[in-house]
Amino acid sequence: MSPLLEKVLQDIEQLTAEEQVEVLNHTTEQLKRRTQTQGKPQKKWLDLAGTAPYPLVGEDAQEWVTRTRQESQEHRDRLLRIDHED
């Protein structure tokens, strides 16, 4: 144990119970902040840009949008019992 730590612990022992709780709360908050900043850096969505091959699942994005919109419309038409004409 370092001499500084020994002194700090001795000083803490001389404090009132309320003051010791305050030291404990202060230390806990400092440790939380340190571990949050020292943890893994959060990845950003832009870091993923360009990592997937094009086209991702063998289909152009615009073709996928067009197809899914058409399928959704056909599904709504079936639910409403409307015959959809092209």
Buried (B, 14 or more C-beta within 10 A) or exposed (E): EEEEEEEEEEEEEEEEEEEEEEBEEEEEEEEEEEEEEEEEEEEEEEEEEEEEEEEEEEEEEEEBEEEEEEEEEEEEEEEEEEEEEE
